[in-house]
């Protein structure tokens, strides 16, 4: 959550807001643009340099 852009005191490494504990359709690919990243329990966003993926 702190890497995302939806907290005023966050790190803003990821421009997209992150929605944790998502119970809908599971996100497997990061959205284009600045759409929300909806993460189910047990999922995370992995960031290394310019590479990002859902794990």
N, C-alpha and C positions, 0 to 999 in steps of 0.2 A: 504494500500500500504506500509506503513512504517513497518508493521509487517513482510512483505515478504522479500525474499532473493534477489530480483532483483534491489534493490537500494543500492549503496555503503554505504550510511549512515543510512540504515534501521536497524531495530531491529533483523532481521533474526530469528524471532520466527517460521516462516513458511519457509521451504527450497524452496518451489515452488515459481516461479515468478507469480505475479498476473496481469492479463490483465483486466482492468476495461472497462466498456461501451461496452461489447461484444454484437454483434448483430447476432451472429450465433446460433448454438444449445445451449440451456440453460444448464449450469452445475448444476446438482443436487447432485452429489456425488464427493467428492474430488478424483483427479486422484492418481494412484499408482506412486511411485517413485517421481521424481522431475519435472513432466510435468507441463505445465502452468495451472493455475486455471483461467478460463475465466468466468468473472462475468458480467451478464447483469445488467443494471441499477436497483437499488433497492435490489440487492443481496449483501451479505457480508459473510465473513468467521468468524465463531464464534470459539474462542479458549479459553479453560479452562483446565489448567494443561496439560495432554497429549491428551485431547479430542478436535477434530476439526470437524466442519461440515459447510455446506453451508446453510445459512438462508436467 
